[in-house]
Amino acid sequence: MNGALEPVFKVLHGGVSAMIAEGLGSLGALVGSGHKSIAGIQLSINHVKSALLGETVHAESHPSKLWQHNPGMGGSAVEG
Protein backbone atom coordinates (compact mmCIF):
# COMPACT_ATOMS: atom_id res chain seq x y z
CA MET A 1 0.00 0.00 0.00
CA ASN A 2 1.19 3.51 -0.67
CA GLY A 3 -0.01 6.99 0.17
CA ALA A 4 -1.63 7.66 -3.24
CA LEU A 5 -5.05 6.68 -1.91
CA GLU A 6 -4.31 6.83 1.79
CA PRO A 7 -7.00 5.06 3.82
CA VAL A 8 -8.49 6.86 6.80
CA PHE A 9 -7.33 4.31 9.38
CA LYS A 10 -4.10 3.50 7.51
CA VAL A 11 -5.12 -0.14 6.92
CA LEU A 12 -6.23 -1.87 3.72
CA HIS A 13 -10.02 -1.69 3.25
CA GLY A 14 -11.80 -5.07 3.04
CA GLY A 15 -13.33 -4.08 -0.30
CA VAL A 16 -9.85 -3.81 -1.80
CA SER A 17 -9.10 -7.33 -0.57
CA ALA A 18 -12.28 -8.52 -2.32
CA MET A 19 -11.30 -6.73 -5.53
CA ILE A 20 -7.86 -8.37 -5.52
CA ALA A 21 -9.38 -11.82 -4.87
CA GLU A 22 -12.02 -11.39 -7.60
CA GLY A 23 -9.37 -10.26 -10.09
CA LEU A 24 -7.07 -13.21 -9.36
CA GLY A 25 -9.92 -15.72 -9.45
CA SER A 26 -11.29 -14.37 -12.72
CA LEU A 27 -7.86 -14.36 -14.36
CA GLY A 28 -7.20 -17.94 -13.23
CA ALA A 29 -10.61 -19.10 -14.47
CA LEU A 30 -10.08 -17.41 -17.83
CA VAL A 31 -6.69 -19.04 -18.35
CA GLY A 32 -7.89 -22.41 -16.97
CA SER A 33 -10.89 -22.44 -19.33
CA GLY A 34 -8.74 -21.90 -22.41
CA HIS A 35 -10.00 -18.31 -22.69
CA LYS A 36 -13.69 -19.24 -22.88
CA SER A 37 -16.50 -17.24 -21.31
CA ILE A 38 -16.43 -17.66 -17.55
CA ALA A 39 -18.40 -16.32 -14.60
CA GLY A 40 -17.74 -16.49 -10.88
CA ILE A 41 -20.61 -17.60 -8.68
CA GLN A 42 -19.26 -17.00 -5.18
CA LEU A 43 -16.59 -14.95 -3.47
CA SER A 44 -15.49 -15.91 0.04
CA ILE A 45 -12.71 -13.98 1.76
CA ASN A 46 -10.94 -14.37 5.10
CA HIS A 47 -9.09 -11.34 6.37
CA VAL A 48 -6.22 -13.03 8.18
CA LYS A 49 -4.18 -9.93 9.02
CA SER A 50 -4.38 -6.18 8.53
CA ALA A 51 -2.17 -4.58 5.89
CA LEU A 52 -0.73 -1.32 7.16
CA LEU A 53 0.32 1.63 5.02
CA GLY A 54 3.70 0.82 3.41
CA GLU A 55 3.35 -2.97 3.68
CA THR A 56 3.25 -5.40 0.75
CA VAL A 57 0.15 -7.56 0.28
CA HIS A 58 0.52 -11.18 -0.93
CA ALA A 59 -2.49 -12.80 -2.61
CA GLU A 60 -3.13 -16.34 -3.91
CA SER A 61 -6.06 -17.88 -5.73
CA HIS A 62 -6.98 -21.58 -5.83
CA PRO A 63 -10.07 -23.21 -7.39
CA SER A 64 -12.45 -24.79 -4.90
CA LYS A 65 -14.10 -26.89 -7.65
CA LEU A 66 -13.44 -27.44 -11.32
CA TRP A 67 -16.51 -27.38 -13.54
CA GLN A 68 -17.19 -29.01 -16.88
CA HIS A 69 -19.67 -27.34 -19.20
CA ASN A 70 -22.32 -29.54 -20.83
CA PRO A 71 -24.17 -27.48 -23.49
CA GLY A 72 -27.91 -27.53 -22.82
CA MET A 73 -27.41 -29.35 -19.54
CA GLY A 74 -25.81 -26.64 -17.40
CA GLY A 75 -22.56 -27.37 -15.63
CA SER A 76 -21.42 -30.23 -13.46
CA ALA A 77 -18.63 -30.42 -10.94
CA VAL A 78 -15.70 -32.66 -11.77
CA GLU A 79 -12.80 -33.67 -9.58
CA GLY A 80 -9.65 -31.83 -10.49
Secondary structure as UniProt FT lines:
FT   HELIX           3..5
FT   TURN            8..9
FT   HELIX           14..32
FT   TURN            33..34
FT   TURN            53..54
FT   STRAND          66..70
FT   TURN            71..73
FT   STRAND          74..78
//
